[in-house]
């Protein structure tokens, strides 16, 4: 298996950056061995020997196992030029930092992985799972000031959407992003519509990067024209002292043949713009916008609890929805395991529930659940 090591010593800058991330993950997976050791392995021809001399046999075998597993994947997607020739930018915390306002530098903490099952799952795992060192801070980050945690990855093996659907997650092509924030219990009334607010926020970020005409398909998808571009998955864990919310966002960035096999008419940023988005810039803008939204929710709930004036109010989303909804005013059908409902989408209520007018004039309130919304 030693030949796997030599076969991945590439000279290209993008290939090197991608492998750097793999080796950082290897370093942390085996008890957090010195990352500088793995940098040496990338630069020296006697990498396996060096690792056996200065590292542990267990780490060495783990490294070979990872490289063996990834050989075909990287050979096909990376060495064949599918990624490098199409504007690949490796996930880079330094670049993300440059795109963020300085006021946020000490409030965000990142997990950056080469491959994971899902970024949402990464944020559900306790720090003890990783070791404190695995969390990577932006420059000048002070851990006691960290408010939000973010996970990003080059690839997901178990990416998922609502109703446990699989999200196609190929290597180094798309955005796999999750954001964790702890809300106080007083914010619970505002969390039911959070997925829709995140959808509106994602539309705003994408438009700022050149992707216009996007709409939100209730409850958690972003469509451009007749094609799905992005998905949102919000998961909550209610504790005795707070509510832990994880916001997962997946954006199709570069074309991949696997997209054609998905039955929800997907598109990607590359197809819309002619080139993929810089994921580092996208991560920075999403992090900034989501952080501000979460802080606004907390501030408004606190002000209302204390009976003091609200400095900045959350916008009335029932008024925003008609402007951003993909199916507002259109005839739709709602399909669940037990029922089929046909009517017209006429809005949402304050909780984010969908309002559907039935043929007899009755307004039915639909709570997000195990159902599918389609246009007739």
Residue, then its C-alpha position, 0 to 999 in steps of 0.5 A: x500500500x506504500x505506493x498510494x503515498x507516492x502516487x499522491x505527491x502532486x505538484x499542483x497547488x490546488x491538489x496540494x491544498x486539497x491533500x493538506x486538508x486530508x492530512x489535517x483530518x488524518x492528524x486529528x483522527x489519530x490523537x492529534x499528532x503534530x500537523x507539521x509531521x504530515x506537512x513533511x510527509x507531503x514534501x519528502x519522498x520517504x514519507x512512510x518511513x518518516x511517519x513510522x519513525x516519528x509517529x505511531x504505527x496506528x497513525x501510519x496504518x490509518x493514513x494508508x487506509x484513508x489514502x487507499x480509500x480515496x485513490x479512485x475518488x481523487x484520481x477520477x475527480x481531481x487528476x482528470x481535471x474535473x475539479x482543477x480545470x473548473x475554478x476549484x478553490x480549496x476551503x481556506x480559513x484564511x480566505x474566509x477570514x478576509x471576507x468576514x468583518x473584523x467584528x465577527x472574527x472572535x465569534x466564529x469557530x470552524x470545523x473544516x473536514x476533507x470528508x465527513x458523513x454530514x456537516x450537521x452531524x459534525x456539529x451534533x458531536x461533542x467537543x470531546x469527540x474531536x478534542x478541543x484542538x480540532x476546532x479551528x479558529x479564525x485569526x485572533x479568535x478568543x475561545x471565550x468569545x465564541x458564539x457560533x460554530x460552523x462546519x464545512x467539508x469538501x465532501x459528504x458521504x451521508x448528506x441528507x435533506x428533509x424527510x431523510x432524503x439523500x443530498x448528492x455530495x460529490x468531492x470539492x464541487x459544492x457547498x456543504x455548510x452547517x451553522x450552530x447557535x444556542x438560543x435561549x428558551x424565550x426565542x422558541x416562538x421565533x424558531x418555527x419559521x427559521x428555515x424560511x427566514x434562512x431561505x430568504x437570507x440565502x436568496x439575498x446572499x446568492x443574489x449579491x454573488x450574481x445569481x438572480x431570480x431565485x425563489x423559496x419553495x416551501x419549506x426549505x428549497x431554493x429554486x432558480x427557474x424550474x430547477x432546484x439550486x439549494x436546500x436547507x435543513x434545520x435541526x433543533x435540540x431542546x435542552x433544559x437551559x437552551x435550544x441548540x439549533x443547527x442550520x445546514x445548507x447545501x448549494x449545488x456549485x459545480x456541474x456533476x453528472x450525478x445531478x442528472x440522476x436526481x429527480x428534483x430537476x437540479x441546477x448549479x451555480x456554474x450552469x447559471x453563471x458560467x463559472x462556479x462561485x468561490x465557496x470561501x466567499x459564500x461561506x463568509x457571507x452566509x456566516x455573517x448573515x446567519x449570525x446577524x439573524x440569530x442575534x436579532x432573534x435573541x435580541x428581540x425575544x429578550x426585549x419583549x420579555x423585559x418590556x423594553x424597546x426593540x432596537x431592530x425588529x425582525x421583519x414581518x415574514x408574512x408580508x415578505x413571503x409573497x415576493x419570494x415564494x416559488x408557488x405563491x398564488x399557484x395551484x398546488x398539490x400536497x402529497x403525504x403518506x396518508x392524504x392528497x390535498x389540492x388547492x392554491x398557495x395563499x401565504x404563510x402564517x407567523x409560525x411559517x406554516x403554509x396556507x392553502x385555499x381549498x376549492x370550497x374556500x376553506x383555508x387549510x394550515x399546513x405544518x411542515x412534515x412528511x409531505x411533498x409540495x408540487x405545482x399542478 
